Amino acid sequence: MIDGRNLISRIKCNINDSILVNFEKKGDEKCFPLKEKSNAIVFEGKHAGKKGMVNKMNQERKMAELNVQGEKINVLIKQLMAIE
């Protein structure tokens, strides 16, 4: 977690996936996988704040191609967060 807390999850989630956490119940609720055809938001870099759908992922180059309102942009995978 970003505030330094750790969470032991019963939900299977892979590296680069996002997880929805319920702080009131102090537990995890859902995993959003970062893969092709998933929705994502760019949270860092020159495209920060843009939302779109992942078209392609190149694991070797650690890059993803996003479709943002008809425009294709290339973003580092580490700058993406999967969203609902």
PDB file with SEQRES, HELIX, SHEET and CRYST1 records, atoms N, CA, C and O in Angstrom:
SEQRES   1 A   84  MET ILE ASP GLY ARG ASN LEU ILE SER ARG ILE LYS CYS          
SEQRES   2 A   84  ASN ILE ASN ASP SER ILE LEU VAL ASN PHE GLU LYS LYS          
SEQRES   3 A   84  GLY ASP GLU LYS CYS PHE PRO LEU LYS GLU LYS SER ASN          
SEQRES   4 A   84  ALA ILE VAL PHE GLU GLY LYS HIS ALA GLY LYS LYS GLY          
SEQRES   5 A   84  MET VAL ASN LYS MET ASN GLN GLU ARG LYS MET ALA GLU          
SEQRES   6 A   84  LEU ASN VAL GLN GLY GLU LYS ILE ASN VAL LEU ILE LYS          
SEQRES   7 A   84  GLN LEU MET ALA ILE GLU                                      
HELIX    1 AA1 ILE A   77  GLN A   79  5                                   3    
SHEET    1 AA1 2 SER A  18  ASN A  22  0                                        
SHEET    2 AA1 2 GLY A  27  PHE A  32 -1                                        
SHEET    1 AA2 5 GLU A  71  LEU A  76  0                                        
SHEET    2 AA2 5 MET A  63  VAL A  68 -1                                        
SHEET    3 AA2 5 LYS A  51  ASN A  58 -1                                        
SHEET    4 AA2 5 ASN A  39  VAL A  42 -1                                        
SHEET    5 AA2 5 LEU A  80  ILE A  83 -1                                        
CRYST1    1.000    1.000    1.000  90.00  90.00  90.00 P 1           1          
ATOM      1  N   MET A   1       0.842  -1.173   0.000  1.00  0.00           N  
ATOM      2  CA  MET A   1       0.000   0.000   0.000  1.00  0.00           C  
ATOM      3  C   MET A   1       0.886   1.235   0.000  1.00  0.00           C  
ATOM      4  O   MET A   1       2.032   1.182   0.447  1.00  0.00           O  
ATOM      5  N   ILE A   2       0.374   2.308  -0.484  1.00  0.00           N  
ATOM      6  CA  ILE A   2       1.180   3.509  -0.669  1.00  0.00           C  
ATOM      7  C   ILE A   2       1.501   4.213   0.654  1.00  0.00           C  
ATOM      8  O   ILE A   2       2.455   4.989   0.716  1.00  0.00           O  
ATOM      9  N   ASP A   3       0.722   3.957   1.713  1.00  0.00           N  
ATOM     10  CA  ASP A   3       0.967   4.625   2.990  1.00  0.00           C  
ATOM     11  C   ASP A   3       1.827   3.782   3.924  1.00  0.00           C  
ATOM     12  O   ASP A   3       1.964   4.122   5.099  1.00  0.00           O  
ATOM     13  N   GLY A   4       2.406   2.696   3.432  1.00  0.00           N  
ATOM     14  CA  GLY A   4       3.311   1.875   4.220  1.00  0.00           C  
ATOM     15  C   GLY A   4       2.673   0.664   4.860  1.00  0.00           C  
ATOM     16  O   GLY A   4       3.380  -0.183   5.406  1.00  0.00           O  
ATOM     17  N   ARG A   5       1.346   0.558   4.809  1.00  0.00           N  
ATOM     18  CA  ARG A   5       0.676  -0.615   5.376  1.00  0.00           C  
ATOM     19  C   ARG A   5       0.836  -1.815   4.458  1.00  0.00           C  
ATOM     20  O   ARG A   5       0.990  -1.664   3.246  1.00  0.00           O  
ATOM     21  N   ASN A   6       0.798  -2.992   5.035  1.00  0.00           N  
ATOM     22  CA  ASN A   6       0.822  -4.242   4.279  1.00  0.00           C  
ATOM     23  C   ASN A   6      -0.525  -4.920   4.403  1.00  0.00           C  
ATOM     24  O   ASN A   6      -1.231  -4.739   5.396  1.00  0.00           O  
ATOM     25  N   LEU A   7      -0.880  -5.698   3.403  1.00  0.00           N  
ATOM     26  CA  LEU A   7      -2.158  -6.380   3.390  1.00  0.00           C  
ATOM     27  C   LEU A   7      -1.950  -7.795   2.867  1.00  0.00           C  
ATOM     28  O   LEU A   7      -1.392  -7.982   1.786  1.00  0.00           O  
ATOM     29  N   ILE A   8      -2.385  -8.772   3.611  1.00  0.00           N  
ATOM     30  CA  ILE A   8      -2.354 -10.155   3.149  1.00  0.00           C  
ATOM     31  C   ILE A   8      -3.686 -10.418   2.481  1.00  0.00           C  
ATOM     32  O   ILE A   8      -4.742 -10.331   3.108  1.00  0.00           O  
ATOM     33  N   SER A   9      -3.623 -10.741   1.193  1.00  0.00           N  
ATOM     34  CA  SER A   9      -4.834 -10.868   0.399  1.00  0.00           C  
ATOM     35  C   SER A   9      -5.169 -12.320   0.109  1.00  0.00           C  
ATOM     36  O   SER A   9      -4.284 -13.162  -0.042  1.00  0.00           O  
ATOM     37  N   ARG A  10      -6.464 -12.594   0.034  1.00  0.00           N  
ATOM     38  CA  ARG A  10      -6.934 -13.920  -0.376  1.00  0.00           C  
ATOM     39  C   ARG A  10      -7.257 -13.924  -1.867  1.00  0.00           C  
ATOM     40  O   ARG A  10      -7.562 -14.971  -2.440  1.00  0.00           O  
ATOM     41  N   ILE A  11      -7.188 -12.760  -2.487  1.00  0.00           N  
ATOM     42  CA  ILE A  11      -7.473 -12.626  -3.906  1.00  0.00           C  
ATOM     43  C   ILE A  11      -6.176 -12.780  -4.692  1.00  0.00           C  
ATOM     44  O   ILE A  11      -5.154 -12.196  -4.334  1.00  0.00           O  
ATOM     45  N   LYS A  12      -6.223 -13.576  -5.774  1.00  0.00           N  
ATOM     46  CA  LYS A  12      -5.042 -13.750  -6.621  1.00  0.00           C  
ATOM     47  C   LYS A  12      -4.888 -12.513  -7.497  1.00  0.00           C  
ATOM     48  O   LYS A  12      -5.776 -12.175  -8.280  1.00  0.00           O  
ATOM     49  N   CYS A  13      -3.768 -11.856  -7.354  1.00  0.00           N  
ATOM     50  CA  CYS A  13      -3.465 -10.651  -8.109  1.00  0.00           C  
ATOM     51  C   CYS A  13      -2.003 -10.731  -8.526  1.00  0.00           C  
ATOM     52  O   CYS A  13      -1.153 -11.128  -7.728  1.00  0.00           O  
ATOM     53  N   ASN A  14      -1.706 -10.364  -9.752  1.00  0.00           N  
ATOM     54  CA  ASN A  14      -0.337 -10.417 -10.263  1.00  0.00           C  
ATOM     55  C   ASN A  14       0.333  -9.058 -10.159  1.00  0.00           C  
ATOM     56  O   ASN A  14      -0.316  -8.055  -9.862  1.00  0.00           O  
ATOM     57  N   ILE A  15       1.641  -9.032 -10.405  1.00  0.00           N  
ATOM     58  CA  ILE A  15       2.385  -7.780 -10.443  1.00  0.00           C  
ATOM     59  C   ILE A  15       1.779  -6.889 -11.520  1.00  0.00           C  
ATOM     60  O   ILE A  15       1.416  -7.373 -12.592  1.00  0.00           O  
ATOM     61  N   ASN A  16       1.669  -5.608 -11.249  1.00  0.00           N  
ATOM     62  CA  ASN A  16       1.100  -4.565 -12.103  1.00  0.00           C  
ATOM     63  C   ASN A  16      -0.422  -4.528 -12.088  1.00  0.00           C  
ATOM     64  O   ASN A  16      -1.002  -3.607 -12.664  1.00  0.00           O  
ATOM     65  N   ASP A  17      -1.100  -5.491 -11.453  1.00  0.00           N  
ATOM     66  CA  ASP A  17      -2.549  -5.430 -11.307  1.00  0.00           C  
ATOM     67  C   ASP A  17      -2.887  -4.430 -10.206  1.00  0.00           C  
ATOM     68  O   ASP A  17      -2.030  -4.080  -9.394  1.00  0.00           O  
ATOM     69  N   SER A  18      -4.127  -3.977 -10.183  1.00  0.00           N  
ATOM     70  CA  SER A  18      -4.596  -3.063  -9.139  1.00  0.00           C  
ATOM     71  C   SER A  18      -5.584  -3.796  -8.254  1.00  0.00           C  
ATOM     72  O   SER A  18      -6.294  -4.695  -8.706  1.00  0.00           O  
ATOM     73  N   ILE A  19      -5.623  -3.408  -6.996  1.00  0.00           N  
ATOM     74  CA  ILE A  19      -6.557  -4.046  -6.065  1.00  0.00           C  
ATOM     75  C   ILE A  19      -7.376  -2.973  -5.355  1.00  0.00           C  
ATOM     76  O   ILE A  19      -6.850  -1.947  -4.925  1.00  0.00           O  
ATOM     77  N   LEU A  20      -8.672  -3.234  -5.244  1.00  0.00           N  
ATOM     78  CA  LEU A  20      -9.577  -2.332  -4.544  1.00  0.00           C  
ATOM     79  C   LEU A  20      -9.574  -2.729  -3.073  1.00  0.00           C  
ATOM     80  O   LEU A  20      -9.822  -3.889  -2.742  1.00  0.00           O  
ATOM     81  N   VAL A  21      -9.295  -1.770  -2.187  1.00  0.00           N  
ATOM     82  CA  VAL A  21      -9.204  -2.033  -0.756  1.00  0.00           C  
ATOM     83  C   VAL A  21     -10.318  -1.285  -0.041  1.00  0.00           C  
ATOM     84  O   VAL A  21     -10.541  -0.101  -0.297  1.00  0.00           O  
ATOM     85  N   ASN A  22     -11.022  -1.976   0.858  1.00  0.00           N  
ATOM     86  CA  ASN A  22     -12.055  -1.371   1.695  1.00  0.00           C  
ATOM     87  C   ASN A  22     -11.424  -1.075   3.052  1.00  0.00           C  
ATOM     88  O   ASN A  22     -11.169  -1.998   3.826  1.00  0.00           O  
ATOM     89  N   PHE A  23     -11.169   0.197   3.353  1.00  0.00           N  
ATOM     90  CA  PHE A  23     -10.503   0.563   4.601  1.00  0.00           C  
ATOM     91  C   PHE A  23     -11.417   0.418   5.813  1.00  0.00           C  
ATOM     92  O   PHE A  23     -10.928   0.228   6.927  1.00  0.00           O  
ATOM     93  N   GLU A  24     -12.731   0.503   5.620  1.00  0.00           N  
ATOM     94  CA  GLU A  24     -13.658   0.327   6.734  1.00  0.00           C  
ATOM     95  C   GLU A  24     -13.655  -1.124   7.219  1.00  0.00           C  
ATOM     96  O   GLU A  24     -13.641  -1.384   8.422  1.00  0.00           O  
ATOM     97  N   LYS A  25     -13.669  -2.063   6.272  1.00  0.00           N  
ATOM     98  CA  LYS A  25     -13.650  -3.488   6.619  1.00  0.00           C  
ATOM     99  C   LYS A  25     -12.230  -4.022   6.748  1.00  0.00           C  
ATOM    100  O   LYS A  25     -12.026  -5.172   7.137  1.00  0.00           O  
ATOM    101  N   LYS A  26     -11.249  -3.182   6.419  1.00  0.00           N  
ATOM    102  CA  LYS A  26      -9.831  -3.538   6.460  1.00  0.00           C  
ATOM    103  C   LYS A  26      -9.549  -4.801   5.662  1.00  0.00           C  
ATOM    104  O   LYS A  26      -8.919  -5.740   6.148  1.00  0.00           O  
ATOM    105  N   GLY A  27     -10.031  -4.799   4.428  1.00  0.00           N  
ATOM    106  CA  GLY A  27      -9.798  -5.958   3.577  1.00  0.00           C  
ATOM    107  C   GLY A  27      -9.845  -5.603   2.110  1.00  0.00           C  
ATOM    108  O   GLY A  27     -10.241  -4.502   1.728  1.00  0.00           O  
ATOM    109  N   ASP A  28      -9.435  -6.555   1.297  1.00  0.00           N  
ATOM    110  CA  ASP A  28      -9.450  -6.377  -0.145  1.00  0.00           C  
ATOM    111  C   ASP A  28     -10.796  -6.827  -0.697  1.00  0.00           C  
ATOM    112  O   ASP A  28     -11.469  -7.668  -0.101  1.00  0.00           O  
ATOM    113  N   GLU A  29     -11.182  -6.266  -1.832  1.00  0.00           N  
ATOM    114  CA  GLU A  29     -12.476  -6.590  -2.405  1.00  0.00           C  
ATOM    115  C   GLU A  29     -12.385  -7.141  -3.821  1.00  0.00           C  
ATOM    116  O   GLU A  29     -13.083  -8.096  -4.160  1.00  0.00           O  
ATOM    117  N   LYS A  30     -11.517  -6.539  -4.662  1.00  0.00           N  
ATOM    118  CA  LYS A  30     -11.507  -6.917  -6.060  1.00  0.00           C  
ATOM    119  C   LYS A  30     -10.146  -6.614  -6.673  1.00  0.00           C  
ATOM    120  O   LYS A  30      -9.471  -5.662  -6.280  1.00  0.00           O  
ATOM    121  N   CYS A  31      -9.748  -7.447  -7.657  1.00  0.00           N  
ATOM    122  CA  CYS A  31      -8.500  -7.254  -8.386  1.00  0.00           C  
ATOM    123  C   CYS A  31      -8.824  -6.838  -9.820  1.00  0.00           C  
ATOM    124  O   CYS A  31      -9.677  -7.442 -10.471  1.00  0.00           O  
ATOM    125  N   PHE A  32      -8.139  -5.804 -10.304  1.00  0.00           N  
ATOM    126  CA  PHE A  32      -8.288  -5.343 -11.686  1.00  0.00           C  
ATOM    127  C   PHE A  32      -6.993  -5.669 -12.424  1.00  0.00           C  
ATOM    128  O   PHE A  32      -5.980  -5.003 -12.211  1.00  0.00           O  
ATOM    129  N   PRO A  33      -7.011  -6.685 -13.292  1.00  0.00           N  
ATOM    130  CA  PRO A  33      -5.774  -7.056 -13.995  1.00  0.00           C  
ATOM    131  C   PRO A  33      -5.396  -6.033 -15.059  1.00  0.00           C  
ATOM    132  O   PRO A  33      -6.256  -5.500 -15.760  1.00  0.00           O  
ATOM    133  N   LEU A  34      -4.100  -5.767 -15.168  1.00  0.00           N  
ATOM    134  CA  LEU A  34      -3.586  -4.901 -16.214  1.00  0.00           C  
ATOM    135  C   LEU A  34      -3.202  -5.785 -17.384  1.00  0.00           C  
ATOM    136  O   LEU A  34      -2.168  -6.453 -17.353  1.00  0.00           O  
ATOM    137  N   LYS A  35      -4.035  -5.790 -18.421  1.00  0.00           N  
ATOM    138  CA  LYS A  35      -3.827  -6.631 -19.590  1.00  0.00           C  
ATOM    139  C   LYS A  35      -4.465  -5.951 -20.790  1.00  0.00           C  
ATOM    140  O   LYS A  35      -5.077  -4.891 -20.654  1.00  0.00           O  
ATOM    141  N   GLU A  36      -4.326  -6.550 -21.954  1.00  0.00           N  
ATOM    142  CA  GLU A  36      -4.952  -6.003 -23.153  1.00  0.00           C  
ATOM    143  C   GLU A  36      -6.465  -5.966 -22.979  1.00  0.00           C  
ATOM    144  O   GLU A  36      -7.053  -6.878 -22.399  1.00  0.00           O  
ATOM    145  N   LYS A  37      -7.083  -4.921 -23.478  1.00  0.00           N  
ATOM    146  CA  LYS A  37      -8.529  -4.659 -23.426  1.00  0.00           C  
ATOM    147  C   LYS A  37      -9.012  -4.216 -22.044  1.00  0.00           C  
ATOM    148  O   LYS A  37     -10.220  -4.122 -21.826  1.00  0.00           O  
ATOM    149  N   SER A  38      -8.098  -3.939 -21.101  1.00  0.00           N  
ATOM    150  CA  SER A  38      -8.537  -3.419 -19.808  1.00  0.00           C  
ATOM    151  C   SER A  38      -8.427  -1.898 -19.801  1.00  0.00           C  
ATOM    152  O   SER A  38      -7.631  -1.326 -20.546  1.00  0.00           O  
ATOM    153  N   ASN A  39      -9.214  -1.255 -18.972  1.00  0.00           N  
ATOM    154  CA  ASN A  39      -9.170   0.200 -18.829  1.00  0.00           C  
ATOM    155  C   ASN A  39      -8.045   0.565 -17.870  1.00  0.00           C  
ATOM    156  O   ASN A  39      -7.796  -0.136 -16.890  1.00  0.00           O  
ATOM    157  N   ALA A  40      -7.374   1.666 -18.165  1.00  0.00           N  
ATOM    158  CA  ALA A  40      -6.245   2.078 -17.335  1.00  0.00           C  
ATOM    159  C   ALA A  40      -6.154   3.594 -17.297  1.00  0.00           C  
ATOM    160  O   ALA A  40      -6.678   4.291 -18.165  1.00  0.00           O  
ATOM    161  N   ILE A  41      -5.475   4.086 -16.266  1.00  0.00           N  
ATOM    162  CA  ILE A  41      -5.193   5.513 -16.137  1.00  0.00           C  
ATOM    163  C   ILE A  41      -3.685   5.673 -16.003  1.00  0.00           C  
ATOM    164  O   ILE A  41      -3.015   4.881 -15.340  1.00  0.00           O  
ATOM    165  N   VAL A  42      -3.165   6.714 -16.648  1.00  0.00           N  
ATOM    166  CA  VAL A  42      -1.743   7.033 -16.553  1.00  0.00           C  
ATOM    167  C   VAL A  42      -1.577   7.951 -15.351  1.00  0.00           C  
ATOM    168  O   VAL A  42      -2.214   9.002 -15.285  1.00  0.00           O  
ATOM    169  N   PHE A  43      -0.719   7.566 -14.388  1.00  0.00           N  
ATOM    170  CA  PHE A  43      -0.589   8.369 -13.173  1.00  0.00           C  
ATOM    171  C   PHE A  43       0.753   9.084 -13.074  1.00  0.00           C  
ATOM    172  O   PHE A  43       1.026   9.752 -12.076  1.00  0.00           O  
ATOM    173  N   GLU A  44       1.601   8.950 -14.106  1.00  0.00           N  
ATOM    174  CA  GLU A  44       2.921   9.571 -14.052  1.00  0.00           C  
ATOM    175  C   GLU A  44       3.417   9.835 -15.466  1.00  0.00           C  
ATOM    176  O   GLU A  44       3.036   9.130 -16.400  1.00  0.00           O  
ATOM    177  N   GLY A  45       4.248  10.826 -15.625  1.00  0.00           N  
ATOM    178  CA  GLY A  45       4.834  11.119 -16.927  1.00  0.00           C  
ATOM    179  C   GLY A  45       4.063  12.184 -17.681  1.00  0.00           C  
ATOM    180  O   GLY A  45       3.155  12.811 -17.135  1.00  0.00           O  
ATOM    181  N   LYS A  46       4.435  12.390 -18.961  1.00  0.00           N  
ATOM    182  CA  LYS A  46       3.834  13.472 -19.735  1.00  0.00           C  
ATOM    183  C   LYS A  46       2.369  13.233 -20.074  1.00  0.00           C  
ATOM    184  O   LYS A  46       1.659  14.178 -20.418  1.00  0.00           O  
ATOM    185  N   HIS A  47       1.898  11.987 -19.985  1.00  0.00           N  
ATOM    186  CA  HIS A  47       0.493  11.676 -20.265  1.00  0.00           C  
ATOM    187  C   HIS A  47      -0.322  11.494 -18.980  1.00  0.00           C  
ATOM    188  O   HIS A  47      -1.426  10.950 -19.023  1.00  0.00           O  
ATOM    189  N   ALA A  48       0.202  11.937 -17.857  1.00  0.00           N  
ATOM    190  CA  ALA A  48      -0.467  11.757 -16.563  1.00  0.00           C  
ATOM    191  C   ALA A  48      -1.891  12.289 -16.606  1.00  0.00           C  
ATOM    192  O   ALA A  48      -2.138  13.385 -17.109  1.00  0.00           O  
ATOM    193  N   GLY A  49      -2.828  11.506 -16.075  1.00  0.00           N  
ATOM    194  CA  GLY A  49      -4.231  11.895 -16.016  1.00  0.00           C  
ATOM    195  C   GLY A  49      -5.074  11.372 -17.158  1.00  0.00           C  
ATOM    196  O   GLY A  49      -6.301  11.455 -17.109  1.00  0.00           O  
ATOM    197  N   LYS A  50      -4.442  10.837 -18.181  1.00  0.00           N  
ATOM    198  CA  LYS A  50      -5.198  10.317 -19.321  1.00  0.00           C  
ATOM    199  C   LYS A  50      -5.711   8.914 -19.026  1.00  0.00           C  
ATOM    200  O   LYS A  50      -5.014   8.094 -18.429  1.00  0.00           O  
ATOM    201  N   LYS A  51      -6.952   8.651 -19.460  1.00  0.00           N  
ATOM    202  CA  LYS A  51      -7.584   7.339 -19.285  1.00  0.00           C  
ATOM    203  C   LYS A  51      -7.845   6.741 -20.650  1.00  0.00           C  
ATOM    204  O   LYS A  51      -8.152   7.450 -21.608  1.00  0.00           O  
ATOM    205  N   GLY A  52      -7.718   5.415 -20.726  1.00  0.00           N  
ATOM    206  CA  GLY A  52      -7.987   4.755 -21.990  1.00  0.00           C  
ATOM    207  C   GLY A  52      -7.981   3.251 -21.867  1.00  0.00           C  
ATOM    208  O   GLY A  52      -7.900   2.699 -20.770  1.00  0.00           O  
ATOM    209  N   MET A  53      -8.070   2.589 -23.024  1.00  0.00           N  
ATOM    210  CA  MET A  53      -8.071   1.131 -23.063  1.00  0.00           C  
ATOM    211  C   MET A  53      -6.717   0.651 -23.577  1.00  0.00           C  
ATOM    212  O   MET A  53      -6.164   1.218 -24.520  1.00  0.00           O  
ATOM    213  N   VAL A  54      -6.193  -0.390 -22.954  1.00  0.00           N  
ATOM    214  CA  VAL A  54      -4.907  -0.957 -23.359  1.00  0.00           C  
ATOM    215  C   VAL A  54      -5.112  -1.744 -24.651  1.00  0.00           C  
ATOM    216  O   VAL A  54      -5.887  -2.701 -24.683  1.00  0.00           O  
ATOM    217  N   ASN A  55      -4.416  -1.340 -25.717  1.00  0.00           N  
ATOM    218  CA  ASN A  55      -4.470  -2.058 -26.990  1.00  0.00           C  
ATOM    219  C   ASN A  55      -3.472  -3.195 -27.024  1.00  0.00           C  
ATOM    220  O   ASN A  55      -3.825  -4.335 -27.327  1.00  0.00           O  
ATOM    221  N   LYS A  56      -2.222  -2.882 -26.711  1.00  0.00           N  
ATOM    222  CA  LYS A  56      -1.142  -3.866 -26.757  1.00  0.00           C  
ATOM    223  C   LYS A  56      -0.238  -3.672 -25.556  1.00  0.00           C  
ATOM    224  O   LYS A  56      -0.097  -2.568 -25.031  1.00  0.00           O  
ATOM    225  N   MET A  57       0.376  -4.782 -25.128  1.00  0.00           N  
ATOM    226  CA  MET A  57       1.386  -4.714 -24.075  1.00  0.00           C  
ATOM    227  C   MET A  57       2.631  -5.435 -24.571  1.00  0.00           C  
ATOM    228  O   MET A  57       2.550  -6.573 -25.034  1.00  0.00           O  
ATOM    229  N   ASN A  58       3.768  -4.783 -24.478  1.00  0.00           N  
ATOM    230  CA  ASN A  58       5.045  -5.366 -24.859  1.00  0.00           C  
ATOM    231  C   ASN A  58       5.859  -5.540 -23.582  1.00  0.00           C  
ATOM    232  O   ASN A  58       6.479  -4.593 -23.098  1.00  0.00           O  
ATOM    233  N   GLN A  59       5.852  -6.760 -23.038  1.00  0.00           N  
ATOM    234  CA  GLN A  59       6.529  -7.031 -21.767  1.00  0.00           C  
ATOM    235  C   GLN A  59       8.045  -6.872 -21.892  1.00  0.00           C  
ATOM    236  O   GLN A  59       8.703  -6.465 -20.934  1.00  0.00           O  
ATOM    237  N   GLU A  60       8.603  -7.189 -23.060  1.00  0.00           N  
ATOM    238  CA  GLU A  60      10.052  -7.066 -23.247  1.00  0.00           C  
ATOM    239  C   GLU A  60      10.501  -5.608 -23.136  1.00  0.00           C  
ATOM    240  O   GLU A  60      11.506  -5.309 -22.492  1.00  0.00           O  
ATOM    241  N   ARG A  61       9.754  -4.711 -23.765  1.00  0.00           N  
ATOM    242  CA  ARG A  61      10.086  -3.285 -23.736  1.00  0.00           C  
ATOM    243  C   ARG A  61       9.458  -2.572 -22.540  1.00  0.00           C  
ATOM    244  O   ARG A  61       9.757  -1.406 -22.279  1.00  0.00           O  
ATOM    245  N   LYS A  62       8.581  -3.281 -21.810  1.00  0.00           N  
ATOM    246  CA  LYS A  62       7.869  -2.725 -20.651  1.00  0.00           C  
ATOM    247  C   LYS A  62       7.028  -1.512 -21.041  1.00  0.00           C  
ATOM    248  O   LYS A  62       6.951  -0.523 -20.311  1.00  0.00           O  
ATOM    249  N   MET A  63       6.390  -1.618 -22.231  1.00  0.00           N  
ATOM    250  CA  MET A  63       5.569  -0.538 -22.764  1.00  0.00           C  
ATOM    251  C   MET A  63       4.157  -1.047 -23.054  1.00  0.00           C  
ATOM    252  O   MET A  63       3.944  -2.234 -23.304  1.00  0.00           O  
ATOM    253  N   ALA A  64       3.212  -0.129 -23.014  1.00  0.00           N  
ATOM    254  CA  ALA A  64       1.827  -0.437 -23.373  1.00  0.00           C  
ATOM    255  C   ALA A  64       1.331   0.635 -24.331  1.00  0.00           C  
ATOM    256  O   ALA A  64       1.698   1.805 -24.225  1.00  0.00           O  
ATOM    257  N   GLU A  65       0.490   0.211 -25.265  1.00  0.00           N  
ATOM    258  CA  GLU A  65      -0.150   1.157 -26.171  1.00  0.00           C  
ATOM    259  C   GLU A  65      -1.573   1.366 -25.680  1.00  0.00           C  
ATOM    260  O   GLU A  65      -2.330   0.408 -25.521  1.00  0.00           O  
ATOM    261  N   LEU A  66      -1.932   2.618 -25.440  1.00  0.00           N  
ATOM    262  CA  LEU A  66      -3.255   2.973 -24.930  1.00  0.00           C  
ATOM    263  C   LEU A  66      -4.035   3.710 -26.003  1.00  0.00           C  
ATOM    264  O   LEU A  66      -3.473   4.511 -26.750  1.00  0.00           O  
ATOM    265  N   ASN A  67      -5.329   3.438 -26.078  1.00  0.00           N  
ATOM    266  CA  ASN A  67      -6.225   4.180 -26.955  1.00  0.00           C  
ATOM    267  C   ASN A  67      -6.949   5.200 -26.072  1.00  0.00           C  
ATOM    268  O   ASN A  67      -7.794   4.839 -25.253  1.00  0.00           O  
ATOM    269  N   VAL A  68      -6.608   6.462 -26.251  1.00  0.00           N  
ATOM    270  CA  VAL A  68      -7.191   7.543 -25.457  1.00  0.00           C  
ATOM    271  C   VAL A  68      -7.998   8.432 -26.395  1.00  0.00           C  
ATOM    272  O   VAL A  68      -7.432   9.244 -27.126  1.00  0.00           O  
ATOM    273  N   GLN A  69      -9.302   8.280 -26.375  1.00  0.00           N  
ATOM    274  CA  GLN A  69     -10.220   9.051 -27.220  1.00  0.00           C  
ATOM    275  C   GLN A  69      -9.782   9.038 -28.685  1.00  0.00           C  
ATOM    276  O   GLN A  69      -9.724  10.081 -29.335  1.00  0.00           O  
ATOM    277  N   GLY A  70      -9.476   7.844 -29.194  1.00  0.00           N  
ATOM    278  CA  GLY A  70      -9.095   7.678 -30.590  1.00  0.00           C  
ATOM    279  C   GLY A  70      -7.630   7.906 -30.886  1.00  0.00           C  
ATOM    280  O   GLY A  70      -7.170   7.587 -31.982  1.00  0.00           O  
ATOM    281  N   GLU A  71      -6.888   8.447 -29.944  1.00  0.00           N  
ATOM    282  CA  GLU A  71      -5.457   8.701 -30.102  1.00  0.00           C  
ATOM    283  C   GLU A  71      -4.675   7.560 -29.457  1.00  0.00           C  
ATOM    284  O   GLU A  71      -4.998   7.140 -28.346  1.00  0.00           O  
ATOM    285  N   LYS A  72      -3.657   7.059 -30.139  1.00  0.00           N  
ATOM    286  CA  LYS A  72      -2.825   5.998 -29.583  1.00  0.00           C  
ATOM    287  C   LYS A  72      -1.585   6.609 -28.959  1.00  0.00           C  
ATOM    288  O   LYS A  72      -0.862   7.372 -29.601  1.00  0.00           O  
ATOM    289  N   ILE A  73      -1.342   6.260 -27.680  1.00  0.00           N  
ATOM    290  CA  ILE A  73      -0.148   6.745 -26.985  1.00  0.00           C  
ATOM    291  C   ILE A  73       0.604   5.553 -26.415  1.00  0.00           C  
ATOM    292  O   ILE A  73       0.002   4.534 -26.079  1.00  0.00           O  
ATOM    293  N   ASN A  74       1.927   5.683 -26.308  1.00  0.00           N  
ATOM    294  CA  ASN A  74       2.774   4.655 -25.706  1.00  0.00           C  
ATOM    295  C   ASN A  74       3.199   5.111 -24.328  1.00  0.00           C  
ATOM    296  O   ASN A  74       3.656   6.239 -24.144  1.00  0.00           O  
ATOM    297  N   VAL A  75       3.044   4.220 -23.360  1.00  0.00           N  
ATOM    298  CA  VAL A  75       3.311   4.545 -21.967  1.00  0.00           C  
ATOM    299  C   VAL A  75       4.078   3.386 -21.336  1.00  0.00           C  
ATOM    300  O   VAL A  75       3.865   2.227 -21.690  1.00  0.00           O  
ATOM    301  N   LEU A  76       4.967   3.703 -20.406  1.00  0.00           N  
ATOM    302  CA  LEU A  76       5.631   2.660 -19.641  1.00  0.00           C  
ATOM    303  C   LEU A  76       4.592   1.942 -18.776  1.00  0.00           C  
ATOM    304  O   LEU A  76       3.707   2.583 -18.208  1.00  0.00           O  
ATOM    305  N   ILE A  77       4.698   0.632 -18.675  1.00  0.00           N  
ATOM    306  CA  ILE A  77       3.738  -0.148 -17.881  1.00  0.00           C  
ATOM    307  C   ILE A  77       3.744   0.307 -16.425  1.00  0.00           C  
ATOM    308  O   ILE A  77       2.699   0.321 -15.775  1.00  0.00           O  
ATOM    309  N   LYS A  78       4.923   0.681 -15.907  1.00  0.00           N  
ATOM    310  CA  LYS A  78       4.998   1.081 -14.508  1.00  0.00           C  
ATOM    311  C   LYS A  78       4.284   2.412 -14.236  1.00  0.00           C  
ATOM    312  O   LYS A  78       4.115   2.788 -13.076  1.00  0.00           O  
ATOM    313  N   GLN A  79       3.860   3.131 -15.290  1.00  0.00           N  
ATOM    314  CA  GLN A  79       3.125   4.380 -15.129  1.00  0.00           C  
ATOM    315  C   GLN A  79       1.628   4.207 -15.269  1.00  0.00           C  
ATOM    316  O   GLN A  79       0.891   5.193 -15.291  1.00  0.00           O  
ATOM    317  N   LEU A  80       1.157   2.949 -15.365  1.00  0.00           N  
ATOM    318  CA  LEU A  80      -0.262   2.657 -15.557  1.00  0.00           C  
ATOM    319  C   LEU A  80      -0.883   2.025 -14.331  1.00  0.00           C  
ATOM    320  O   LEU A  80      -0.221   1.316 -13.574  1.00  0.00           O  
ATOM    321  N   MET A  81      -2.166   2.293 -14.147  1.00  0.00           N  
ATOM    322  CA  MET A  81      -2.952   1.639 -13.111  1.00  0.00           C  
ATOM    323  C   MET A  81      -4.251   1.157 -13.741  1.00  0.00           C  
ATOM    324  O   MET A  81      -4.973   1.935 -14.366  1.00  0.00           O  
ATOM    325  N   ALA A  82      -4.547  -0.131 -13.574  1.00  0.00           N  
ATOM    326  CA  ALA A  82      -5.801  -0.682 -14.094  1.00  0.00           C  
ATOM    327  C   ALA A  82      -6.964  -0.118 -13.280  1.00  0.00           C  
ATOM    328  O   ALA A  82      -6.896  -0.012 -12.055  1.00  0.00           O  
ATOM    329  N   ILE A  83      -8.030   0.241 -13.992  1.00  0.00           N  
ATOM    330  CA  ILE A  83      -9.227   0.765 -13.329  1.00  0.00           C  
ATOM    331  C   ILE A  83     -10.460   0.012 -13.824  1.00  0.00           C  
ATOM    332  O   ILE A  83     -10.399  -0.731 -14.803  1.00  0.00           O  
ATOM    333  N   GLU A  84     -11.548   0.212 -13.149  1.00  0.00           N  
ATOM    334  CA  GLU A  84     -12.820  -0.455 -13.473  1.00  0.00           C  
ATOM    335  C   GLU A  84     -13.422   0.102 -14.727  1.00  0.00           C  
ATOM    336  O   GLU A  84     -14.491  -0.341 -15.148  1.00  0.00           O  
TER     337      GLU A  84                                                      
END                                                                             
